[in-house]
Amino acid sequence: MIPLTEAQFQKQVTDLAARLGWSWLHIERMGNDQGRWRTPVSGPLGTGWPDLVLIRRGSLIFAELKAQRGQMSPAQRIVMMELVRVAPYYVWRPSDFNSILEVLTNA
């Protein structure tokens, strides 16, 4: 089996979320003039903000998406510790797809 990239995995998750009635937000990364990735955000939560914010019928979910072997950065862990106080926060990998389906169906 060919491993999914984070972008391919994100498309699977957002397609599923849309089919199940979720609205979602993803902040795209942009390249700068030096060929490096940069996301134009400000504030202490910006650097580690999760990949997806999903909302449906009064439910809010934060989701960080990782390739199967991807790891969270220290900034992502700090933001997770703040956001988990507000709403469920998930770190999802392609192997979690059945759990993702369950969460998005039942939340």
C-alpha positions as CSV (number, residue, x, y, z in Angstrom):
1,M,0.0,0.0,0.0
2,I,1.3,3.5,-0.9
3,P,1.4,5.8,2.1
4,L,-0.9,8.9,1.9
5,T,0.6,12.3,2.1
6,E,-0.9,14.7,4.6
7,A,-2.6,16.6,1.7
8,Q,-4.2,13.4,0.4
9,F,-5.3,12.4,3.9
10,Q,-6.7,15.9,4.5
11,K,-8.8,15.6,1.3
12,Q,-10.2,12.3,2.5
13,V,-11.1,13.8,5.9
14,T,-12.6,17.0,4.5
15,D,-14.6,15.1,1.8
16,L,-16.0,12.8,4.6
17,A,-16.7,15.8,6.8
18,A,-18.6,17.6,4.1
19,R,-20.7,14.5,3.2
20,L,-21.6,14.3,6.9
21,G,-22.7,17.9,7.1
22,W,-19.6,19.5,8.8
23,S,-18.3,22.9,7.9
24,W,-14.6,23.1,8.1
25,L,-11.7,25.5,8.0
26,H,-8.1,24.9,6.9
27,I,-5.4,27.6,6.8
28,E,-3.2,27.1,3.7
29,R,0.6,27.4,4.0
30,M,2.2,29.7,1.5
31,G,5.7,29.7,0.0
32,N,7.8,32.9,0.4
33,D,10.4,34.4,-1.9
34,Q,13.2,32.2,-0.5
35,G,11.3,29.0,-1.2
36,R,10.4,28.4,2.4
37,W,6.9,27.6,3.8
38,R,5.3,30.4,5.7
39,T,1.8,30.8,7.1
40,P,0.8,34.4,7.5
41,V,-0.7,34.4,11.0
42,S,0.0,36.3,14.1
43,G,-0.4,35.7,17.8
44,P,0.8,33.0,20.2
45,L,-1.5,30.3,18.8
46,G,-0.7,30.9,15.1
47,T,2.4,28.7,14.7
48,G,0.8,25.5,16.2
49,W,-2.8,26.0,15.0
50,P,-4.4,22.6,14.0
51,D,-5.0,21.6,10.4
52,L,-8.8,21.6,10.7
53,V,-11.5,23.3,12.6
54,L,-14.8,21.5,12.1
55,I,-18.3,22.7,13.1
56,R,-21.7,21.0,12.9
57,R,-24.9,21.6,14.7
58,G,-23.3,23.2,17.8
59,S,-20.3,20.8,17.9
60,L,-16.8,22.0,17.5
61,I,-13.7,19.8,16.8
62,F,-10.1,20.6,16.3
63,A,-8.0,18.1,14.3
64,E,-4.3,17.9,13.6
65,L,-3.7,15.6,10.6
66,K,-0.4,13.7,10.3
67,A,1.0,11.3,7.7
68,Q,1.3,7.9,9.2
69,R,4.7,8.5,10.8
70,G,4.4,12.3,11.2
71,Q,5.1,13.9,14.6
72,M,3.6,17.0,16.3
73,S,5.9,20.0,16.7
74,P,6.5,21.5,20.1
75,A,4.3,24.5,19.0
76,Q,1.5,22.2,18.0
77,R,1.6,20.5,21.4
78,I,1.4,23.9,23.2
79,V,-1.6,25.0,21.1
80,M,-3.2,21.6,21.6
81,M,-3.0,22.0,25.4
82,E,-4.9,25.3,25.1
83,L,-7.5,24.2,22.7
84,V,-8.4,20.9,24.4
85,R,-9.8,23.0,27.2
86,V,-12.4,24.4,24.7
87,A,-13.4,21.5,22.5
88,P,-12.3,18.0,21.5
89,Y,-8.9,17.9,19.9
90,Y,-7.8,14.9,17.8
91,V,-4.5,13.9,16.2
92,W,-5.5,11.8,13.2
93,R,-3.4,9.6,10.9
94,P,-4.6,7.6,7.9
95,S,-4.8,4.4,10.0
96,D,-7.4,6.2,12.2
97,F,-9.9,6.4,9.4
98,N,-12.5,4.2,11.2
99,S,-12.2,6.2,14.3
100,I,-12.5,9.4,12.3
101,L,-15.7,8.1,10.7
102,E,-17.1,7.3,14.1
103,V,-16.3,10.7,15.6
104,L,-17.6,12.7,12.6
105,T,-20.8,10.6,12.5
106,N,-21.6,10.7,16.2
107,A,-20.4,14.2,17.3
